[in-house]
Amino acid sequence: MLAVNAFGSAYRGRRVLVTGHTGFKGSWLCLWLQALGAQISGLALDPPSEPSHWGSLKLAINDHRIDIRDEAAVRGIFAAERPEIVFHLAAQPLVRRSYREPVTTWATNVMGTVHLLEAVRHTPEVRGVVVVTSDKCYENREWPWAYRERDRLGGHDPYSASKAGAELVAASYRSALLQHPSAPLLATARGGNVIGGGDWSEDRLIPDLVRSVIAREPLVIRSPRATRPWQHVLDCLSGYLLLGQRLLAGDTASADAWNFGPEGENLTVEQVLADLAHTWPRLQWRVASDPQPHEAALLQLDSAKAKTHLGWRPVWNSETAIHHTANWYRRFLEAGDVSSADELAAYVADAADSGMGWANP
């Protein structure tokens, strides 16, 4: 399916730990790492939905079901697996749930990151760590220009504020606790609103829309004019993997914060729904009339730093990403197909055709 020498063969035979591997992005990352020849272990709770992308993939990895809030258990997994690189994706990832469960959100997203980095500190085999946060870690002033890595962190809701907190935790460990010569390199990655097949999470636009199709009733949408940096999950993950490759190579300049967002394509919720309907005419929706919790209406990422210093850029534009996402769900609902491997192969082929360095070793 995929040549294992992509990303300069950086992951071939490597011991890689993925936290949150049973989630949407984590399961796609494990699929890709397996194709790259990595020895994968995962640390997560049970999948957050049924069906789940993780359950559909049926990947054979060392699958550890523990809570990132349990520091002793996290340390035990590190002691057993001795990873060389860690991708930290375990999180409470939903804004609306953070209003209902603020304590869980803070404990998972902030103290969970502390527990992970403490385990890293006591595992000498670790050479690199990529902590995945969110575009929502910025203090969002809803201004018309994109946020850069040096802009102020913050957050209105518990989810967004906790992601800013995770960034501060990582920066503190990098500058104060991981400074000895043999310490691993630590980077953080901030992505936009990811879409792609296999996401069944609650309170997310496309999964909710797919469920509405199954239920044969219109989807109720909350913020039709909200603008987000929509991107395919594989575009985000290519950035994480490229960053991990640099950390494994000992590139100290890569131990920093990085944005991985789409290229000048911030679409409203209404625009995304209209594009989906072009591929899938059965989709129907209506706008909610009751008051909704606050969510920022405008948010954009500036990825110039990743483009300049990492040689990263998105492969699929919004139209292509939406098409592939709709196609994944249609195949799943109509024939029971899980086409993730096919999607990954198509993405890598398109990356190679567009001259992406990581896809052309």
TIDREN-444383 format. One record per residue (C-alpha): x, y, z; residue in one letter. Coordinates in pm, whole numbers, plus 50000, padded with zeros to 5 digits. Example, Ala and Ser with C-alpha at 12.3 -4.5 7.8 and 13.67 -1.06 7.14 Angstrom:
<nodes>
512304955050780a;513674989450714s;
</nodes>
This chain:
<nodes>
500005000050000m;502655025250102l;506405024150067a;507905023650414v;510585048350307n;508255078650311a;509355105150561f;512915094250496g;512245059850650s;512165077550988a;509465054651129y;510545021250990r;511114998051287g;510695026451538r;508845021451866r;506075047451849v;503535054852123l;500265071652024v;498035084252304t;494375087252210g;494825060451945h;491175049451968t;489945084051865g;489405097751517f;492795113851450k;494675088151657g;493245058751462s;494165074651128w;497665081551262l;498085045151366c;496955033651020l;499595055850861w;502345046051106l;501625009251044q;502015015250671a;505345032350744l;506645001350925g;506495014351281a;506114993051593q;503055009651745i;501685009952096s;498605029352200g;497365044452525l;493725054952540a;490245049752677l;487775028052489d;486595043052157p;484335072952222p;481585061351988s;479945031051830e;480705025651551p;484285038151575s;487005042551318h;489425024351546w;487144994251575g;486564993551199s;490294993651117l;491124963151330k;494814972351353l;497174949051539a;499114970951785i;499914969652156n;496564983952268d;496564997252626h;493245009952763r;494105033853044i;493165069153145d;495745096453082i;494675111253418r;496185080653594d;499835090753630e;501045057353767a;499395038253483a;500915061553224v;504365056653375r;503805019053365g;503065019352990i;506195039552920f;508265015453129a;506844985752938a;506954999852583e;510075022352594r;508945043552298p;511415062952086e;508855088951981i;505475098752127v;502455114751959f;500165128252231h;496595130952104l;494635119052411a;492205146652508a;488665157052586q;488155171952237p;484685187752238l;483765223852314v;480155217552417r;481095188352643r;483615210852815s;480725232652934y;479085201953087r;482305186153218e;484845213653290p;486725194253558v;487175163953332t;488265186653049t;490925204453254w;492135172453420a;492465154153088t;493875181452869n;496225198253115v;497145173053386m;497045145053129g;499775163552939t;501745167653263v;501485130353332h;502665122352982l;505675145653000l;506655132753344e;506685097653198a;508775110452907v;511275125453151r;511825091453310h;512085071652984t;515575076352839p;514695059552509e;512325087752408v;513925110652150r;510965131552042g;507475141752156v;504725158251951v;501975172352174v;498865178951966v;496715207752089t;494305228451877s;493815260251678d;491505270451964k;494485274952198c;494775311252080y;493035340252252e;490495344351975n;489695380751908r;487765371251592e;489895394651387w;490155389951008p;493765378150990w;495265344451074a;496925335251403y;500665329351415r;502555307851663e;503715338151862r;500205352151914d;498725352152260r;497265320052402l;493895319152574g;490365305952553g;486775314552641h;485355279752700d;486985252652916p;488085232652611y;489875261652442s;491425274152766a;492605239152857s;494335235952518k;496125268752586a;497045253752923g;498485222852753a;500635245552537e;501945263252847l;502715229753012v;504695218552706a;506595251652686a;507485249353054s;508795213653024y;510755222852712r;512445252952868s;512885241353229a;512765203453258l;514015189452927l;517235208852894q;519885182552972h;521935170152673p;520145136852642s;516615151152684a;514065144352409p;512965172252178l;509415184752238l;507135201951987a;503475211851986t;501155210351685a;498055231451633r;495615220151362g;492295232951239g;488895216251223n;489655182351072v;487235162650859i;487515127950711g;485855094250707g;485355075251031g;484645104251265d;481585094851471w;482045120151754s;479155139151905e;478665176151835d;480735176051517r;479245188251193l;479795159550951i;479255130251194p;476035146951310d;475015151250947l;475675114450870v;473605104251172r;470775126351046s;470855107550714v;470605074350899i;467705088051108a;466025102850796r;465615137150953e;467245171250898p;470355180951095l;469945210351334v;472975233151296i;474025258251561r;476225284451392s;475725284651014p;478015314650959r;480845303051186a;484115301650991t;486685274451053r;489945262950892p;488505230150762w;491065204450649q;491315167450584h;492675147150875v;495545134150658l;496795169550593d;497075175050969c;498755141451022l;501305147150747s;502415177550944g;502665157951268y;504665130251100l;506995154850929l;507555172151262l;508245138751431g;510755130251160q;512645162451235r;512645155651610l;513985120351558l;516765135151345a;517775157651636g;516665190451476d;516505213451779t;514935241551575a;511855219651530s;511285217351907a;508755245551904d;505065253251840a;503675248051487w;500455255951301n;499155231451041f;496155247250875g;494515247950531p;495755271150262e;493635302550250g;490355283450261e;488235291850561n;484655281150492l;481485287850685t;479435258850813v;476835266850546e;479465264650269q;480715230850393v;477155217450403l;476465230150051a;479655213749920d;478745180950089l;475285182049937a;476815183949588h;478295149349647t;475435136649862w;472065152249766p;470195133750044r;471675157050309l;469215180950478q;469595206050763w;467945234950945r;469245262351176v;468665259451552a;466385285851704s;467295281252073d;470255299052243p;473585280852210q;476805281752421p;479425305952293h;481685293752017e;483985317151826a;482615326851485a;485935333051311l;489245314851344l;492135311551099q;495655297151120l;498815310750958d;500975280950859s;503785300950697a;506285288950956k;505635252050878a;505795258850505k;509075277850531t;510965256950787h;509445222150753l;508575222250385g;504975213050475w;501835223750293r;498325209550253p;497835184249975v;494015184849942w;492015216849911n;488645219850079s;486695207149778e;488845175749753t;488775169850128a;484995172550139i;484635149349839h;486825122449997h;485025125950330t;481565122550175a;482745093249965n;484065074850275w;480685077450453y;478685068350143r;480745036750092r;480385027950460f;476615032950473l;475835017550134e;478224987850130a;479844985250474g;483244993750323d;485995009050537v;487965027250268s;490565043750491s;493525025150339a;492355035349992d;492005071550105e;495505070950252l;496965056549932a;495195083249724a;496455110649954y;500075099149940v;499895095549561a;498555131149532d;501285143249768a;503945127149551a;502405141849235d;502415176549390s;506095173949482g;505855170149859m;509295161049986g;508135136350249w;506315116049982a;509285115349742n;512215101449943p;
</nodes>
